[in-house]
Amino acid sequence: MCTDEIARGTGIRLRSFWPRAVVGRGDRGRDGLSTPKGTWTMTSVTYLDAAAVRAALTPAAAVEAIAGALTEGFDPAGDIARVGPTTSHGQFLLMPSEVGAHAGVKVATVAPGNAGRGLPRIQATYLLYDAETLSLTAVLDGTALTALRTPAVAVAAARSALTRIDRPAQVVIVGAGPQAVWHADTLRAVLGHEPAAVSFVVRRPERAGADVRGRGVVLTAGGTEASQALGSADVVVCATSARTPLFPADAVGPEAVVIAIGSHEPDARELDPALLAGATVIVEDRASALREAGDVVLAIRDGAIGERELVAMADAVRDPASVPGGRRTVVKTVGMSWQDLVIAEAVHARSR
């Protein structure tokens, strides 16, 4: 059974589902079956579509939610490992987690061939549960959730370095997909000044959509203007599906903040290993990075950095002194299950 409701003040349609009642021992529900005494009753499940997710939580609030979970003591090292079985046309990513009073799982799919179909490469659904009863409380559009979560994590990790930029920043984003757009919006929301310029560096400028062009200038990768933008950038975001370095290490300044979010495989990287040498390298969790972050794994293999030099994101958030100035700061993320859960809970709480 379900009903449609209009969320107050948003015009967004939410659908609430009422499953069959769960009753006490000896009682019979509408299906005629008895249930054990003390069984918890699940009264409703709320569905939040993409528009509802975006309306409930701003990019700045998403950054605060991620940082807040870490400052309150959550340890990403204890997160549940994700599972990534493959299919004939792509991959499933199953990402369960438990943080405080909530548990959840994101079911994501990665379909490389979707670009030619006009569909997102990554699609997802999020299931939010009560941690104690494991009763389902909400179903959220996971694609919108991921779009909000990914830049929130990267910016929260980099925030100590970003706050040292005391002038309108020069921002360069390599890529023109949804994550490029969301990183532009999140950086705008968190930087202390409106960026002096936002440049999107892409291989095929003619394919850049209105959402990209409305947020900055579009430059051709490898061109003179793109090279100049990279050289003067305070912040560089790499949000591509590239498997090899996008630019040489000396293409960016010695104190730039570089964020790489595009790959989550140990043999794929967006960054030149020399770019990590001598930099403060922040990862969500050391073990996770050593399993999945090709930018880190391959840089260690090449001798550019050592495992002990990696700074855990929790340390970077809790102790700004762990991210010293006067050098590059590199943030490499691959996505962890706890992050989706934190954002899903924040979205759900603000939508009620």
C-alpha positions in Angstrom: 0.0 0.0 0.0 1.3 3.4 -0.7 0.3 7.1 -0.9 1.9 10.1 -2.5 2.6 13.2 -0.5 4.0 16.6 -1.4 6.9 17.7 0.8 6.1 21.0 2.5 7.6 23.9 0.8 9.5 22.0 -1.9 6.8 20.8 -4.3 8.7 17.4 -4.4 6.6 14.3 -4.4 7.5 11.7 -1.8 6.1 8.3 -1.8 5.5 6.5 1.6 5.0 2.8 1.7 3.1 1.0 4.4 4.0 -2.7 4.5 1.8 -5.2 6.2 1.7 -4.6 10.0 3.9 -6.7 12.2 2.1 -7.7 15.4 2.8 -9.5 18.7 3.0 -13.2 19.5 -0.4 -14.9 19.1 -1.9 -12.1 17.0 -2.5 -12.5 13.4 -1.9 -9.9 10.7 -3.8 -9.4 7.5 -1.8 -12.3 6.0 -3.1 -14.6 8.7 0.4 -15.4 10.1 1.4 -15.1 13.7 4.6 -13.2 14.6 6.8 -13.5 17.7 6.1 -11.4 20.7 8.3 -8.3 20.9 8.7 -8.0 17.1 9.2 -4.4 16.2 6.6 -2.7 14.0 7.7 -1.0 10.8 5.2 1.7 10.1 6.4 3.4 6.9 9.2 3.6 4.4 9.8 7.0 2.7 11.2 7.2 -0.8 13.3 10.3 -1.6 13.9 10.8 -5.3 16.8 12.8 -6.8 15.0 16.1 -6.4 14.2 15.5 -2.8 17.9 14.5 -2.0 19.2 17.7 -3.6 16.6 19.8 -1.9 17.2 18.4 1.6 21.0 18.9 1.9 23.2 21.7 0.5 26.8 21.0 -0.6 28.1 22.9 2.4 25.8 20.9 4.8 27.0 17.7 3.2 30.7 18.7 3.9 29.7 19.4 7.6 28.0 16.1 7.9 31.0 14.2 6.7 33.4 16.2 8.9 31.0 15.9 11.8 31.0 12.1 11.7 34.8 12.1 12.0 35.1 14.7 14.7 32.5 12.8 16.7 34.8 9.7 16.7 33.8 7.5 13.8 36.8 5.5 12.6 36.7 4.8 8.8 39.2 1.9 9.4 36.3 0.0 10.9 34.0 0.4 8.0 32.5 -2.6 6.3 34.3 -3.5 3.1 32.4 -3.1 -0.1 31.9 -5.9 -2.6 32.2 -5.5 -6.3 31.0 -8.5 -8.4 31.2 -8.1 -12.1 28.5 -8.7 -14.7 28.7 -9.1 -18.5 28.2 -5.4 -19.0 29.7 -3.8 -15.9 29.9 -4.1 -12.2 27.8 -4.1 -9.0 29.1 -2.2 -6.0 27.4 -3.2 -2.7 28.4 -0.8 0.0 27.0 -1.6 3.5 27.8 0.4 6.7 26.8 1.2 10.2 27.3 4.5 11.9 25.7 5.3 15.2 22.0 4.7 15.2 21.8 4.0 11.5 22.8 1.3 9.1 22.5 1.1 5.3 23.6 -0.2 2.0 24.1 1.4 -1.4 23.6 -0.8 -4.4 25.4 0.8 -7.3 26.0 -0.2 -10.8 28.9 0.8 -13.1 28.1 0.4 -16.8 31.0 1.8 -19.0 28.8 1.5 -22.1 26.1 3.9 -20.8 27.9 7.0 -22.1 26.9 6.1 -25.6 23.3 5.5 -24.5 22.8 8.9 -22.8 22.7 7.2 -19.4 24.8 7.8 -16.3 27.9 5.6 -16.0 27.1 5.0 -12.4 23.6 4.5 -11.0 22.5 3.6 -7.5 19.8 3.1 -4.9 20.3 3.6 -1.2 18.5 1.6 1.5 18.5 3.3 5.0 17.8 1.2 8.1 17.5 1.5 11.9 20.8 0.0 13.2 19.1 -1.8 16.1 16.1 -3.3 14.5 17.4 -3.4 10.9 14.0 -2.1 9.9 14.0 -0.2 6.6 13.2 3.5 7.1 13.9 5.1 3.7 14.9 4.4 0.1 16.9 7.2 -1.5 18.0 7.9 -5.1 21.6 6.7 -4.8 22.8 8.4 -7.9 21.9 11.8 -6.5 23.3 10.8 -3.1 26.6 9.8 -4.6 26.8 13.1 -6.5 26.4 14.9 -3.3 28.6 12.7 -1.2 31.7 12.5 -3.4 32.7 16.2 -3.4 31.6 16.5 0.2 34.2 13.9 1.2 37.0 15.3 -0.9 36.4 18.9 0.3 36.1 17.9 3.9 39.4 16.1 3.6 41.1 19.1 1.9 39.4 21.8 4.0 42.5 22.5 6.2 44.5 23.3 3.1 41.6 25.1 1.4 41.1 27.5 4.3 44.7 28.7 3.8 43.8 30.1 0.4 43.3 33.8 1.5 42.3 35.2 -1.9 39.7 34.3 -4.6 40.9 30.9 -5.8 41.8 29.8 -9.3 40.0 26.5 -9.7 40.7 24.0 -12.5 38.5 20.9 -12.9 39.6 18.2 -15.3 36.5 16.6 -16.7 33.0 17.7 -17.5 30.7 15.1 -16.1 28.3 15.3 -13.1 31.1 15.1 -10.6 32.9 18.0 -12.2 29.8 20.1 -11.8 29.2 19.0 -8.2 32.8 19.7 -7.2 32.5 23.1 -8.7 29.4 23.8 -6.6 30.8 22.3 -3.4 34.1 24.3 -3.7 32.1 27.5 -4.3 30.1 26.8 -1.1 33.1 26.1 1.1 35.9 28.4 -0.1 36.0 31.7 1.8 35.8 33.7 -1.4 34.0 33.3 -4.7 36.5 31.7 -7.0 38.4 34.1 -9.3 37.9 31.7 -12.1 36.6 28.1 -12.6 38.0 26.4 -15.7 36.9 23.0 -17.0 39.6 21.2 -18.9 38.2 18.6 -21.4 39.3 16.7 -24.4 36.1 17.5 -26.4 34.9 21.0 -25.5 32.0 20.7 -27.9 30.5 18.0 -25.7 30.5 20.1 -22.6 26.9 20.7 -21.5 25.1 23.9 -20.3 25.6 22.9 -16.7 29.3 23.0 -17.2 29.4 26.2 -19.3 27.2 27.9 -16.8 29.8 27.4 -14.1 33.0 28.4 -15.8 35.0 28.5 -19.0 35.7 25.3 -21.0 39.3 24.8 -22.2 40.8 22.1 -24.4 43.1 19.6 -22.7 46.7 20.0 -23.8 46.1 23.6 -25.2 47.9 26.7 -24.2 45.0 28.1 -22.1 44.6 24.9 -20.3 48.3 24.7 -19.5 48.3 28.2 -18.2 45.2 27.6 -16.0 46.8 24.5 -14.5 50.0 26.4 -13.8 48.2 29.1 -11.9 45.6 27.0 -10.2 45.1 27.0 -6.4 42.8 24.0 -6.6 42.8 21.2 -9.2 40.1 18.6 -9.3 40.6 15.4 -11.4 37.2 13.9 -12.1 37.7 11.6 -15.1 37.7 7.9 -16.1 41.4 8.1 -17.2 43.7 5.2 -16.4 46.9 7.1 -17.0 48.2 10.5 -15.7 46.3 13.5 -17.1 49.2 15.9 -16.9 52.9 16.0 -15.7 53.7 16.9 -12.1 55.3 20.2 -13.0 52.1 21.4 -14.7 50.7 22.5 -11.3 52.1 24.8 -8.7 54.2 23.7 -5.7 51.4 24.6 -3.2 48.3 23.6 -5.2 45.6 21.5 -3.6 45.0 18.6 -5.9 41.9 16.4 -5.6 41.6 13.1 -7.5 38.3 11.2 -7.4 38.0 9.5 -10.8 39.5 6.0 -10.3 38.8 3.3 -7.7 41.0 0.5 -9.1 44.6 -0.3 -8.1 46.0 -0.2 -11.6 44.3 3.1 -12.7 45.5 6.6 -11.9 44.9 10.2 -12.9 48.0 11.7 -11.3 51.7 11.6 -12.2 53.4 9.8 -9.3 56.0 12.7 -9.1 53.1 15.0 -8.1 52.7 13.0 -4.9 56.4 13.1 -4.0 56.9 15.7 -1.2 53.2 16.4 -1.0 50.8 15.8 1.9 48.8 12.9 0.6 45.4 12.5 2.3 43.4 9.3 1.9 40.0 8.2 3.4 41.6 5.2 5.1 45.1 3.8 4.6 44.0 0.2 4.1 41.2 1.2 1.6 43.7 3.3 -0.3 46.2 0.5 -0.6 43.5 -1.8 -2.0 41.8 0.5 -4.4 43.5 3.9 -5.0 45.7 3.4 -8.0 47.1 6.9 -7.7 48.5 5.9 -4.3 49.3 2.2 -5.0 51.3 3.0 -8.2 53.1 6.0 -6.7 54.3 3.7 -3.8 55.3 1.1 -6.4 57.3 3.7 -8.3 59.0 4.9 -5.1 57.4 8.4 -5.1 55.9 8.0 -1.6 55.8 5.5 1.2 52.9 4.0 3.0 53.8 5.8 6.2 53.5 9.1 4.6 49.8 8.8 4.0 47.6 11.0 6.1 44.3 9.5 7.1 41.3 11.7 6.4 40.1 11.5 10.0 43.5 12.9 11.2 43.3 15.7 8.6 39.8 16.7 9.8 40.5 16.5 13.5 44.0 18.0 13.5 44.7 20.7 10.9 48.3 20.6 11.9 48.6 17.3 10.2 48.2 19.1 6.8 51.1 21.6 6.8 51.3 24.5 4.4 54.2 25.3 2.0 53.7 22.2 0.0 51.2 20.5 -2.3 48.2 18.8 -0.7 46.9 15.8 -2.6 43.5 14.2 -1.7 42.8 10.8 -3.2 39.4 9.3 -2.6 37.8 6.1 -3.8 34.5 6.2 -1.9 33.6 4.3 1.3 30.4 3.0 2.5 30.2 5.1 5.7 30.1 8.3 3.7 27.0 7.3 1.8 25.3 6.4 5.1 26.2 9.7 6.8 24.8 11.7 3.9 21.7 9.4 3.6 20.9 9.9 7.3 21.4 13.7 7.0 19.2 13.9 3.9 16.5 11.8 5.6 16.6 13.8 8.8 16.2 17.1 7.0 13.4 15.8 4.7 11.1 14.9 7.6 
